[in-house]
Amino acid sequence: GEAGPVCVKLYNKLRAIQYGDEPDTHNWVTIVE
């Protein structure tokens, strides 16, 4: 089956935060060099 609409929305939001397309307002992402 396919992911439901809520799961897809959460996934897209998380990916946007990880890639810097959305602001990380909770400081979830740590840049590792």
BAKEVEX-957924 format. One record per atom (N, C-alpha, C): residue in three letters; atom name; x, y, z. Coordinates in nm, 4 decimals. Example, Ala and Ser with C-alpha at 12.3 -4.5 7.8 and 13.67 -1.06 7.14 Angstrom:
<nodes>
{node ALA,N,{1.3190,-0.5690,0.7800}}
{node ALA,CA,{1.2300,-0.4500,0.7800}}
{node ALA,C,{1.3200,-0.3300,0.7800}}
{node SER,N,{1.2850,-0.2250,0.7080}}
{node SER,CA,{1.3670,-0.1060,0.7140}}
{node SER,C,{1.2900,0.0030,0.7870}}
</nodes>
This chain:
<nodes>
{node GLY,N,{0.0809,-0.1188,0.0000}}
{node GLY,CA,{0.0000,0.0000,0.0000}}
{node GLY,C,{0.0852,0.1252,0.0000}}
{node GLU,N,{0.0199,0.2345,-0.0045}}
{node GLU,CA,{0.0865,0.3645,-0.0034}}
{node GLU,C,{0.0703,0.4309,0.1328}}
{node ALA,N,{0.1593,0.5245,0.1607}}
{node ALA,CA,{0.1501,0.6003,0.2852}}
{node ALA,C,{0.0267,0.6902,0.2811}}
{node GLY,N,{-0.0342,0.7091,0.3975}}
{node GLY,CA,{-0.1515,0.7954,0.4067}}
{node GLY,C,{-0.1131,0.9423,0.3990}}
{node PRO,N,{-0.2120,1.0294,0.3871}}
{node PRO,CA,{-0.1857,1.1721,0.3687}}
{node PRO,C,{-0.1134,1.2370,0.4869}}
{node VAL,N,{-0.1418,1.1940,0.6085}}
{node VAL,CA,{-0.0750,1.2525,0.7252}}
{node VAL,C,{0.0719,1.2115,0.7271}}
{node CYS,N,{0.0993,1.0854,0.6987}}
{node CYS,CA,{0.2368,1.0361,0.6946}}
{node CYS,C,{0.3171,1.1084,0.5869}}
{node VAL,N,{0.2578,1.1269,0.4710}}
{node VAL,CA,{0.3257,1.1965,0.3612}}
{node VAL,C,{0.3551,1.3412,0.4003}}
{node LYS,N,{0.2609,1.4067,0.4660}}
{node LYS,CA,{0.2803,1.5455,0.5079}}
{node LYS,C,{0.3941,1.5564,0.6098}}
{node LEU,N,{0.3975,1.4652,0.7065}}
{node LEU,CA,{0.5049,1.4653,0.8058}}
{node LEU,C,{0.6404,1.4396,0.7409}}
{node TYR,N,{0.6440,1.3435,0.6507}}
{node TYR,CA,{0.7677,1.3096,0.5799}}
{node TYR,C,{0.8197,1.4296,0.5010}}
{node ASN,N,{0.7311,1.4949,0.4279}}
{node ASN,CA,{0.7712,1.6101,0.3469}}
{node ASN,C,{0.8217,1.7251,0.4339}}
{node LYS,N,{0.7579,1.7473,0.5473}}
{node LYS,CA,{0.7999,1.8537,0.6384}}
{node LYS,C,{0.9376,1.8230,0.6961}}
{node LEU,N,{0.9588,1.6992,0.7386}}
{node LEU,CA,{1.0877,1.6596,0.7944}}
{node LEU,C,{1.1989,1.6743,0.6917}}
{node ARG,N,{1.1740,1.6294,0.5702}}
{node ARG,CA,{1.2749,1.6410,0.4643}}
{node ARG,C,{1.3066,1.7875,0.4347}}
{node ALA,N,{1.2045,1.8721,0.4354}}
{node ALA,CA,{1.2260,2.0149,0.4101}}
{node ALA,C,{1.3136,2.0765,0.5187}}
{node ILE,N,{1.2935,2.0364,0.6437}}
{node ILE,CA,{1.3768,2.0862,0.7532}}
{node ILE,C,{1.5198,2.0350,0.7374}}
{node GLN,N,{1.5337,1.9061,0.7044}}
{node GLN,CA,{1.6670,1.8470,0.6893}}
{node GLN,C,{1.7459,1.9121,0.5765}}
{node TYR,N,{1.6792,1.9498,0.4699}}
{node TYR,CA,{1.7471,2.0080,0.3545}}
{node TYR,C,{1.7542,2.1604,0.3591}}
{node GLY,N,{1.7032,2.2207,0.4675}}
{node GLY,CA,{1.7129,2.3652,0.4831}}
{node GLY,C,{1.6080,2.4443,0.4076}}
{node ASP,N,{1.5075,2.3762,0.3540}}
{node ASP,CA,{1.4007,2.4459,0.2824}}
{node ASP,C,{1.2974,2.5059,0.3770}}
{node GLU,N,{1.2909,2.4545,0.4991}}
{node GLU,CA,{1.2011,2.5052,0.6031}}
{node GLU,C,{1.2871,2.5416,0.7240}}
{node PRO,N,{1.2477,2.6420,0.8017}}
{node PRO,CA,{1.3264,2.6778,0.9196}}
{node PRO,C,{1.3203,2.5685,1.0264}}
{node ASP,N,{1.4309,2.5489,1.0950}}
{node ASP,CA,{1.4397,2.4519,1.2046}}
{node ASP,C,{1.4151,2.5273,1.3346}}
{node THR,N,{1.2900,2.5528,1.3666}}
{node THR,CA,{1.2551,2.6374,1.4810}}
{node THR,C,{1.2812,2.5710,1.6158}}
{node HIS,N,{1.3026,2.4390,1.6178}}
{node HIS,CA,{1.3264,2.3670,1.7435}}
{node HIS,C,{1.4700,2.3171,1.7559}}
{node ASN,N,{1.5570,2.3588,1.6636}}
{node ASN,CA,{1.6979,2.3172,1.6641}}
{node ASN,C,{1.7134,2.1656,1.6646}}
{node TRP,N,{1.6365,2.0971,1.5799}}
{node TRP,CA,{1.6431,1.9515,1.5690}}
{node TRP,C,{1.7649,1.9062,1.4904}}
{node VAL,N,{1.8076,1.9885,1.3937}}
{node VAL,CA,{1.9129,1.9470,1.3021}}
{node VAL,C,{2.0470,2.0020,1.3497}}
{node THR,N,{2.1455,1.9133,1.3584}}
{node THR,CA,{2.2813,1.9523,1.3928}}
{node THR,C,{2.3693,1.9260,1.2724}}
{node ILE,N,{2.4415,2.0279,1.2290}}
{node ILE,CA,{2.5301,2.0124,1.1140}}
{node ILE,C,{2.6592,1.9465,1.1602}}
{node VAL,N,{2.6954,1.8380,1.0949}}
{node VAL,CA,{2.8175,1.7643,1.1269}}
{node VAL,C,{2.9140,1.7818,1.0112}}
{node GLU,N,{3.0336,1.8256,1.0433}}
{node GLU,CA,{3.1337,1.8466,0.9384}}
{node GLU,C,{3.2389,1.7382,0.9422}}
</nodes>
